[in-house]
Amino acid sequence: MHELWTDANVRHFLFDDRQISREEAQSFIETSAANFANYGYGIWLFFENQSDLIAGFAGLLHFSQEAPSLIFGTCPLLWGRGYAKEAARAVLCYAFDVLGLEWAIADVDEPNEASIRVLEALGMSRTRRAIVNGRPLLYYEIHTGQAHL
């Protein structure tokens, strides 16, 4: 995961272009494992159809909000093949159908047009825009029954 998360094209939007350390990546993974134990969700890996290549990740992050936050990312070599949309859709289906969650949120850097297309294709609605750490962020949410799943 560290290799994917430190790819310049991935980290540009995921970590505000900051190079994360292996320790930070490990901490993120450990937090995900704890969230699975406590809330039933975290981050999953998904793989390329024809190989064992990690194609990306998708899941839900737990913060202090009432709703979990959808996150996803794909290996740049596989961009444009629908993996992000398929993985994000599976995460939302799991959240709504298995966990019984009522809603989920997401935030995305405004210049990240590909991720915006994924969120909107899933039926997520833009709720606001804000400047965070000098970067424009768009906020989205989706409620059970609104999803295009």
N, C-alpha and C positions, 0 to 999 in steps of 0.2 A: 504494500500500500504506500509505503514511503516513496517508492520510485514514482508511482502515479501521482501522488500528491505534490511532489516536487518538480514534476514536468512543468516547464515554463508556461505552456498553454493552459494547463489545468490550474495551477496556483494563481494565475493572473486574476481570476475571478473568485476562486475558492478561498484563498488566504490573502487576498489583497496584494498579490504578487510577492508575498513574503516567503522566503525559503524556510520551511519548518525543519526542525531537527528530528532525528530518529526518535529521540525521547518524547517529543511532542506528538509524533505519530503514534507511538506506543501508548501514550496517555489517552489519546483520542480513542484508540481501539479498546483500552481497558474501560473507559467511560461507557462506550457502546455496550460492552459485555455486562456491565453493572445495570445499564438501562434495560437490557433484555431481562435480567433477573427481576428488576423492580417494576417495570412498566409493560413488559412484553414486546418491546420494540427497541431497535438500535439501527446499526448500519450492516447491510448485507453486501457481499461481493457478487458480481455476476460475471459470467465467462463467455467468451466468443464461441459461437456455435460450432465451429469446425476445429477447435483446439482447446488447450488448457490455458490459453492466454486470459489473464484477468482483463475483462472488457471495461469494468468500472465498478461503481458502488452506488448504492441507493439506500435510503432509510429515513428514519425519523429521529430527530434530535430532541432531547428533553431539556427545556430551560425552565424558568419560573412561570412561564405563561400557562394558561389553561390548555392550550392546544400544542401538540408536537409540531416541529418544523421539518418539512420535507427537504431533503438534500439529495443530490445526485451528481454524478460526474462520470465521464466516459474517457477512455484512452483516446488521445487525438487521432491515432491511426484508424479508429473505428467511428469517427464522427460522421454523421449524416446517414447512418444505417438504421436508425430507430431504436437503438439500445436504450438510450436515456428515457425516452417516452415509455417504452415497454417496461423498464424497471420501475420507473416512478409510478406508473399505473398499477403495477403489482403491489407496490408498497401501500398505495392508497386503498386498494381493494382489501388488503390485509387489515389495514387500520379500521376501515368501516365495517367490513363483513365478519372479520374474526375477532378483533378487539372490541368492536362496538363503539369506537370513538365517534363523536358527533361532528368534529371538524378538524382541519389541519391548516397550517399556515406555511408560507415560504417567503424568503426574500431573495432578491436577485440584483446584481449590479445592472444598472440601466443599459450599459452598452452590450450586455450579454444577450444578444438577440436570439440565439439558438435556445437558451434555457427559457427565455420568455415565451417562445413558441411552444415549448413543451408544456409549461405551466398552463398556458391558455388552451392548448389542445386537450388537456385533462379536465377543463372546465373551471379552473381556478380564476377568481376575480381579483383584479387589482384594487387594493383598498387605499393605498397612499404612496407618496414619494417622500423621501427624506435624504438629507446629506449626512452621511456617517463617515467619520474619519476622512472628510474631504471628498468622498466618493458618493455619487447618486445611487441610492438603493430604491427599488420598487418592492412593495409588500403585497402579497397575495394571500387569499384564503379560499377555502372550499368547505362546504358543509355536506354531510351525508345526503345523498339524493341529488346533489348538484353535479356530481362528477360525471364526466363522459368516459365511463369505464366500461 
